[in-house]
């Protein structure tokens, strides 16, 4: 199972905080990661709302879409 980007960013934040943020570079990195996590969580929530499902959970409509778009794959062109 894939890990959502916000979870990876949370792990990075945890690692940074465990080492301390005494110098300026670490504080800048901490701020960047915190903003990234906020944006990732907002995007993940928006995608979940639009798709009507959680992260990487395949619904019945996903299979239908993949089957409908199958003709775009290189192997489909080879079969023609």
N, C-alpha and C positions, 0 to 999 in steps of 0.2 A: 504494500500500500504506500502511496506517495504521501509525503509530508507537505502540508500547505506552506506556502512561502512565509506566512506570518509566524508559523511555528519555528521555522528555521531561523528567522530573524530574532525570535524570542530566545532561542538557544544561544545565538551570538551575543545578545544583550546580557544574558546570564553569565556567559564566559567573561565578558568584559567587566561586568560588575564584580565578579569573584576575584579578578586581578587588581581591582581598584581603579579609580579614575582621578588620580592626583594631578597628573600633568595636563596641559592644555590640549594636546593631540588626542588623548583618551576621552576628554570631555567632548571634543568635536565629534569623534566617532560615536560616542554615546548618543549625542543629539541626532546625528544622521540615522542611526539604527532605530531610535525611538520614533522619528518621523516616518521612516520607512514602514515600521510595524503598523502605525496608525493608518497609513495609506493602504497597505496590503489588507488589513482587516476590513476597511471600508469597501475595498474592491471585492473582496471575497463575499461580504454580506450582500452587495449589490448583485453579484453573479448568482448567488444562491436564491435571491428573491426573483430574479428574472427567469432562471431555469426551474425554479420550484423544487430544488433538491440541494443537498449539501455537497461539499467539496469531494470531487472524484467519485460520486455515487452515480452510477449509470441508471437512467430511467428507461422505460420502454420507448420513449420518443428518441433517445440517443441511438438505439439500434435502427430504428426506422430512418433516421437521418443518414446514418452511415450507409445503409443499404441503398438509399436514394442517390447518394453521392458516389457510389461505387464506380460508376462509369468514368469518373475523373482519374482513377488510378492508372498507372502505366500498364499493369497487367490487363486491365479492361480494354485498353487500346490494342494490345497485342492480340486479344481474342477476336477483334473485329476484322 
